[in-house]
Amino acid sequence: MSEISLKLAAFEGPLDLLMHLIEREKVDIYDIPIVEITEQYISYLRNLSEFDMETASEFLVMAATLLQIKSRMLLPKEENADEEEEVDPRQQLVEMLVEYRRIKRVAKELFYLKEEADRYVAREPMFANLVERSLPRYSVEELLKAVAGMVNADERPAAFIEPQAFSVQEKMADILERLQRMPNGFLLNELFQSGKAGEKVAAFLGVLELLKLGLVRISQTQAFAPIYIFRKQGEERHES
C-alpha cells in the first residue's frame, strides 16, 4: 500500500481527507473498503510533520470512528433467521460523505457566482439622496386665491387671453440667424431670459419646429446640465 505524506492544513476536515482518499483510490462511496481506507487514514496521521492537537482533534475522532467500523466489519456475522438483517456499519459514514460532497459542490458553485458578481460594480441610483417631502393638500379656492395674488394690479386679469403678437416663423428665422453668427451654439435658456410670455412661447415652438425640420440640434452632457442649441450641418440633415 502506498504511503502518503501530506500536511493537515491541506484539508478542511476529516471528511475532506476521506473524500480525497476515496477519490484517489477511485472506489464506490456506497461500498467503501473500510479496512484499506482506515489504514491509509491512520498512515496519513502518522506521517504528519506537524501535529497540532487542537487542530487535529476532529481528525483523531474520525480515526477512532473508522477503527470502530473496521472492527465491526471484521467480526464474524451471526446467522439468525429470526433476527432482522444487520445494518451496515458504514451506513452512517456513507451518509455523512454523500452530504459533505453535495455541500462541497454547492459551495463551489456559490464561489463561482461570487467571482462573476465581483466583475460588476453597482452605482448608486440617480436621485438616491433626494428626500421625499409630504406636501399639504389645498382646496381649489385656496389655489385660485394664490394665483390671484400673483397678478399685479397693472396687469390684465388672468382670465383674459392676450392675442398672439409674435410669429413662430419669425422666431425660427431669428434663431437660425443667431446660430449663423454663433456656429458654436449658445445656451437654449438664453431664448427665454427676456420678453413677454407670448414671445417665450413663440420661441419655444420655434425651437421645436426647427428640431422637427432637422435644421438644429440640442445637446446636454448629463441630467439637469445646461442645454445647448446648435445649427446642423448640411450632411447631418441628410442623414436624419
C-alpha positions, -999 to 999 in steps of 0.1 A, spaced: 0 0 0 14 34 -10 25 58 18 12 93 17 28 124 32 6 155 32 1 184 56 -30 186 77 -37 222 66 -43 208 30 -78 195 41 -107 214 57 -116 185 80 -116 147 83 -144 143 58 -124 163 33 -95 139 39 -117 108 35 -132 122 2 -96 127 -10 -86 91 -2 -118 77 -18 -115 97 -50 -78 89 -52 -84 52 -49 -115 55 -73 -137 34 -50 -175 35 -48 -186 58 -20 -215 35 -12 -192 5 -9 -161 18 9 -133 -7 15 -132 3 52 -100 -16 60 -79 0 33 -93 34 38 -88 32 76 -52 21 71 -45 50 47 -62 75 70 -41 63 100 -9 63 79 -17 99 69 -19 110 105 13 92 114 32 110 86 22 145 97 53 167 100 34 190 125 8 177 148 -13 204 165 -36 187 190 -62 214 189 -64 214 151 -61 176 147 -86 166 174 -115 161 150 -92 141 127 -85 118 157 -122 114 164 -127 103 128 -98 79 131 -115 63 162 -148 61 143 -130 44 114 -113 19 137 -147 11 153 -163 5 119 -134 -16 109 -136 -38 139 -173 -43 134 -167 -52 98 -141 -78 108 -163 -95 134 -180 -127 121 -217 -123 114 -241 -144 134 -266 -161 112 -300 -160 128 -331 -162 107 -353 -148 135 -334 -115 137 -336 -87 112 -307 -81 88 -279 -63 105 -274 -27 94 -242 -20 75 -217 -3 100 -206 20 72 -241 34 65 -238 65 88 -203 73 74 -216 70 38 -245 93 45 -221 119 60 -198 117 30 -226 120 5 -240 151 23 -205 166 25 -199 160 -12 -232 178 -20 -223 207 2 -188 210 -14 -204 210 -49 -229 238 -39 -201 258 -22 -181 256 -54 -210 269 -75 -216 297 -50 -179 307 -52 -181 308 -90 -212 330 -88 -194 353 -64 -165 356 -88 -189 365 -115 -206 391 -94 -172 407 -84 -167 416 -120 -195 442 -119 -196 474 -99 -230 488 -89 -235 525 -88 -259 544 -66 -292 550 -84 -300 586 -96 -319 607 -71 -310 583 -43 -301 612 -20 -334 631 -26 -356 634 5 -393 628 -1 -414 656 13 -451 654 20 -469 684 7 -501 697 24 -534 695 5 -550 727 -7 -586 733 -19 -594 748 -53 -605 780 -37 -571 784 -19 -552 778 -52 -573 804 -70 -566 829 -43 -529 822 -46 -529 827 -84 -549 859 -80 -523 872 -55 -495 867 -81 -512 891 -106 -501 927 -102 -527 955 -103 -514 969 -136 -516 935 -153 -546 922 -171 -568 896 -154 -557 860 -156 -589 851 -174 -581 875 -203 -565 857 -232 -540 880 -249 -539 877 -287 -508 862 -302 -484 891 -310 -454 870 -320 -449 848 -351 -434 814 -347 -419 817 -382 -402 849 -373 -387 833 -341 -375 804 -363 -357 829 -386 -343 848 -356 -329 816 -341 -313 805 -374 -298 839 -379 -284 839 -344 -269 805 -350 -253 817 -382 -234 843 -362 -226 818 -334 -215 785 -351 -205 770 -318 -241 773 -305 -255 790 -274 -274 782 -243 -311 773 -251 -321 792 -219 -309 825 -235 -340 824 -257 -363 827 -227 -345 852 -204 -363 883 -217 -396 892 -233 -432 886 -225 -448 852 -220 -461 851 -256 -427 858 -270 -412 830 -249 -439 806 -261 -432 815 -297 -395 809 -292 -401 776 -277 -425 765 -305 -399 778 -330 -372 755 -315 -395 725 -316 -403 732 -353 -366 736 -362 -358 703 -345 -386 687 -364 -372 700 -397 -337 688 -388 -322 723 -390 -309 725 -354 -299 701 -327 -297 704 -289 -272 688 -266 -269 681 -229 -239 665 -212 -258 649 -183 -291 651 -165 -300 686 -153 -269 701 -171 -274 732 -193 -289 726 -227 -271 740 -258 -286 745 -293 -265 742 -325 -272 745 -361 -270 713 -380 -246 710 -410 -259 700 -444 -247 664 -442 -262 659 -408 -297 669 -421 -294 644 -450 -286 616 -425 -316 623 -404 
